[in-house]
Amino acid sequence: MTKSKTPLFEVIRDGRVLMSTDHKSCIYPNEILLSMQAAGYKFRMEGKAWRPEKLEKKPNTVKVGRRTK
């Protein structure tokens, strides 16, 4: 009996694998993964639980120069 290969990446919800791939180019962008995670989806990378990186929010800063007369 041969061992089945573990997929590179899997999307899981309610214990069911909804998507799996062996190609890095098929993994969703981080922004989408974060939205999916918020909606209750879980992910596995090479068979291990995995979480997408949280995006750092850059403060909306505007540099205002001094007026010169």
Secondary structure, 3 states (H helix, E strand, C coil): CCCCCCCCEEEEECCEEEEEECCHHHCCCHHHHHHHHHCCCEEEECCEEECCCCCCCCCCCCCCCCCCC
